[in-house]
């Protein structure tokens, strides 16, 4: 059963879209979730201008030019595997508003809101750590929801033993993540223990791949480009299944926890990027298991396509 709020939840998405394709799935889910009222999308880490082009073009396809785009802290000029999709795209021509100083608009949006903002973070968090340095009081107005860490188990794709690993969003910038994990706000995360096992296959995946909705078609085109930029038999992969959709779980947690098993755990971020359970550390709401993963996959399909999955 879906959980619907009587009023829409104001959210800001902080994303490193343009690296792993799961951010593009997460943005699409956010735009298709009636519980959520997106106030801003800010790009995070690396070439944040390249990432902003993907966000802006996706919003334009969706007809959601009302959502401002903020360009986060620019770290380098490297392009990513979805660059072909935005080749020639003029960010200045975006019909909505693009803020060059994404950090400033992030702070201003939070501080100017009449109600608390849910901040959904689905990448490393240097933007958020920097915002806390500039304006510590943003913590009083935020509920943080993120895709971060690995507590007890990881998917085979992380090439470990299946136990705890240094998850990418944490390990990329442990110092920034530690600042975020210790900030005085309410915090909920989906670690790899749950989000690392979300993947659409068979009829569920085909329902999305064959959907004619313009936003979903743009999502699938990005998936094709993302896959083809790598090595291996990408066409076979494209026909059969999605990649792991880590970040979609963070979007879901912004409006519901019903399908997940939640634990309140003290968590500490180590210098080498591990997320360690520590009773002396700040308590965080953690999605550590699934009540019904299949139901989440069906919800994801219904949101994206507008249709229930038929098995």
C-alpha positions in Angstrom: 0.0 0.0 0.0 1.3 3.5 -0.9 1.6 6.1 1.8 0.3 9.5 0.7 0.7 12.8 2.6 -2.2 15.1 2.9 0.1 17.9 1.9 3.1 17.7 -0.4 6.5 17.5 1.2 9.0 20.2 0.1 12.2 18.6 -1.0 15.6 19.6 -2.3 17.6 17.0 -4.3 21.4 17.0 -4.1 22.7 14.7 -6.8 25.8 13.5 -8.6 23.7 12.6 -11.6 25.7 11.7 -14.7 28.0 9.1 -13.1 25.9 6.1 -12.1 22.6 6.0 -14.0 20.6 5.4 -10.7 20.5 9.2 -10.1 18.6 9.6 -13.3 16.1 6.9 -12.2 15.8 8.7 -8.8 15.2 12.1 -10.4 12.5 10.5 -12.6 10.8 8.9 -9.5 10.9 12.2 -7.6 9.2 14.0 -10.5 6.5 11.2 -10.6 5.8 11.2 -6.9 2.8 13.3 -6.0 3.8 13.5 -2.3 6.9 15.5 -3.2 7.2 19.2 -4.0 10.6 19.8 -5.5 11.9 23.2 -4.7 15.4 22.8 -6.1 17.9 20.3 -7.7 21.5 20.9 -6.9 24.4 19.1 -8.7 27.1 17.5 -6.6 30.9 16.7 -7.0 33.1 16.6 -10.1 31.9 18.6 -13.1 28.8 20.0 -11.7 28.0 22.0 -14.9 27.9 18.8 -16.9 25.6 17.3 -14.3 23.4 20.4 -14.3 22.8 20.0 -18.1 21.4 16.5 -17.5 19.1 17.8 -14.7 17.9 20.7 -16.8 17.2 18.7 -19.9 15.4 16.0 -17.9 13.2 18.7 -16.2 12.5 20.3 -19.6 11.4 16.9 -21.0 9.2 16.5 -18.0 7.7 19.9 -18.4 9.0 20.9 -15.0 10.9 24.0 -15.8 9.3 25.5 -12.6 12.1 23.7 -10.7 15.3 25.7 -10.3 18.7 24.1 -10.9 21.7 24.9 -8.8 25.2 24.2 -9.9 27.2 22.9 -7.0 30.9 23.2 -6.1 32.8 22.7 -9.3 35.7 20.3 -8.8 36.9 19.4 -12.3 36.0 19.6 -16.0 35.7 15.8 -16.7 32.6 14.6 -18.5 30.7 11.4 -17.6 29.1 8.5 -19.4 25.9 10.4 -20.2 27.6 13.3 -21.9 26.4 12.2 -25.3 22.8 12.9 -24.2 23.6 16.5 -23.4 26.1 17.1 -26.2 25.3 20.6 -27.6 22.7 21.3 -24.9 22.9 25.0 -23.9 22.3 25.4 -20.2 21.7 29.1 -20.6 18.7 28.3 -22.8 16.9 26.3 -20.1 13.4 27.8 -19.8 13.6 27.8 -16.0 16.2 29.2 -13.7 19.8 28.0 -13.4 21.8 29.3 -10.4 25.5 29.4 -10.9 26.0 29.5 -7.2 24.2 26.4 -6.2 25.5 26.5 -2.6 24.0 30.0 -2.0 20.6 29.1 -3.5 20.6 25.8 -1.5 21.0 27.8 1.8 18.6 30.5 0.7 15.9 28.0 -0.2 16.2 26.2 3.1 16.3 29.4 5.2 13.5 31.0 3.2 11.1 28.1 3.6 8.0 28.5 5.8 8.2 24.8 6.7 11.0 22.2 7.1 12.7 21.0 4.0 13.5 17.3 3.3 17.0 17.3 1.8 17.5 14.1 -0.3 21.2 13.5 -0.9 22.1 10.7 -3.4 25.8 11.3 -3.8 28.9 12.4 -1.9 28.1 15.5 0.2 30.7 18.3 -0.2 28.0 20.7 -1.1 26.1 20.0 2.1 29.2 20.0 4.3 30.2 23.4 2.9 26.6 24.7 3.4 26.8 23.7 7.1 30.1 25.6 7.4 28.6 28.8 5.9 25.2 28.6 7.6 25.1 26.1 10.5 21.5 27.0 11.3 20.3 25.2 8.2 20.3 22.1 10.3 17.4 23.4 12.3 15.2 23.5 9.1 16.2 20.2 7.5 15.2 16.5 7.6 18.1 14.7 5.9 17.4 11.6 3.8 20.3 9.9 2.0 21.8 7.0 0.1 24.9 6.4 2.2 27.0 3.7 3.8 27.0 0.0 4.2 26.4 -1.5 7.6 26.3 -5.3 7.4 26.0 -6.6 3.8 26.7 -5.5 0.3 25.7 -6.7 -3.2 28.0 -8.9 -5.3 28.8 -5.9 -7.6 31.0 -4.4 -4.8 33.3 -7.4 -5.3 33.6 -8.1 -1.6 32.6 -11.0 0.6 29.1 -9.7 0.8 29.8 -8.0 4.1 30.4 -4.4 5.0 32.3 -2.3 2.4 33.4 1.4 2.0 30.4 2.6 0.1 31.1 5.1 -2.7 29.1 8.1 -1.5 30.8 8.0 1.9 34.3 6.9 0.7 34.6 9.6 -1.9 34.7 12.3 0.8 34.7 10.8 4.3 35.4 14.2 6.0 32.3 15.8 4.4 30.2 12.8 5.2 31.3 12.8 8.8 30.2 16.5 9.1 26.8 15.6 7.7 26.4 12.5 9.9 27.1 14.5 13.0 25.0 17.6 12.1 22.0 18.2 14.5 19.3 17.3 12.2 17.0 14.2 11.9 18.6 11.8 9.6 17.4 8.7 7.6 19.6 6.7 5.3 19.3 3.7 3.0 22.7 1.9 3.0 23.7 -0.8 0.6 22.1 -3.3 2.9 18.8 -2.3 1.3 19.2 -0.1 -1.8 22.0 -2.4 -3.2 19.4 -5.1 -4.0 17.0 -3.1 -6.1 17.1 -4.2 -9.8 14.3 -4.5 -12.3 14.2 -7.6 -14.5 11.8 -9.4 -16.8 8.3 -8.0 -17.2 9.0 -5.4 -14.5 11.9 -3.9 -16.5 10.2 -4.2 -19.8 7.2 -2.3 -18.5 9.5 0.7 -18.0 11.6 0.2 -21.1 8.6 0.1 -23.3 6.7 3.0 -21.7 5.9 5.9 -24.0 5.9 8.6 -21.4 8.5 11.3 -22.6 10.3 11.4 -19.2 10.6 7.6 -19.1 11.8 7.5 -22.7 14.5 10.1 -21.8 15.4 7.9 -18.8 15.8 4.8 -20.9 17.7 6.6 -23.6 20.1 7.8 -20.9 20.4 4.2 -19.6 21.2 3.0 -23.1 23.9 5.7 -23.5 25.3 5.0 -20.1 25.6 1.3 -20.8 27.1 1.7 -24.2 29.8 4.0 -22.8 31.3 1.0 -20.9 32.6 -2.3 -22.0 31.0 -5.7 -22.5 27.7 -6.9 -23.9 25.7 -3.8 -23.1 22.9 -4.5 -25.6 22.1 -7.8 -23.9 22.1 -6.0 -20.6 19.9 -3.2 -21.9 17.3 -5.7 -23.2 17.2 -7.7 -20.0 17.4 -5.6 -16.9 18.1 -2.3 -15.2 21.3 -1.6 -13.3 21.1 -1.4 -9.5 18.7 1.4 -8.6 20.3 2.5 -5.3 19.1 6.1 -5.2 15.5 5.4 -5.8 15.2 4.1 -2.3 16.3 7.4 -0.8 13.5 9.1 -2.8 11.0 6.6 -1.4 12.2 7.2 2.1 11.4 10.9 1.8 7.7 10.1 1.9 7.4 6.5 3.3 9.1 3.8 5.3 6.4 1.2 5.0 8.1 -1.3 2.8 11.4 -1.3 4.8 12.7 -2.5 8.1 14.1 0.4 10.1 16.6 0.5 12.9 17.9 3.4 14.9 21.6 3.0 15.1 24.6 5.1 16.2 26.8 5.5 13.1 30.4 6.6 12.8 32.2 7.4 9.5 35.9 6.3 9.4 38.7 8.0 7.6 38.8 5.2 5.0 35.1 5.6 4.2 33.4 2.8 6.2 30.2 3.4 8.1 30.5 1.7 11.4 27.8 1.0 14.0 28.9 2.7 17.2 26.5 3.1 20.2 28.4 6.2 21.2 27.8 7.9 17.9 24.7 10.0 16.8 21.6 7.8 16.3 20.4 7.7 12.7 17.3 6.0 11.2 18.6 3.2 9.0 16.8 1.1 6.4 18.5 -2.2 7.1 16.1 -4.7 5.5 13.1 -5.1 3.3 9.6 -5.9 4.4 8.6 -6.3 0.7 11.2 -5.6 -2.0 8.8 -6.8 -4.7 6.2 -4.3 -3.6 8.7 -1.5 -3.9 9.7 -2.6 -7.4 6.0 -2.6 -8.3 5.5 0.9 -6.8 8.5 2.2 -8.8 7.0 0.8 -12.0 3.6 2.3 -11.3 5.1 5.7 -10.5 7.2 5.8 -13.7 4.7 4.3 -16.1 1.3 5.2 -14.5 0.4 1.5 -14.8 0.4 -1.4 -12.3 2.8 -4.2 -13.2 1.2 -7.3 -14.5 3.0 -10.5 -13.6 
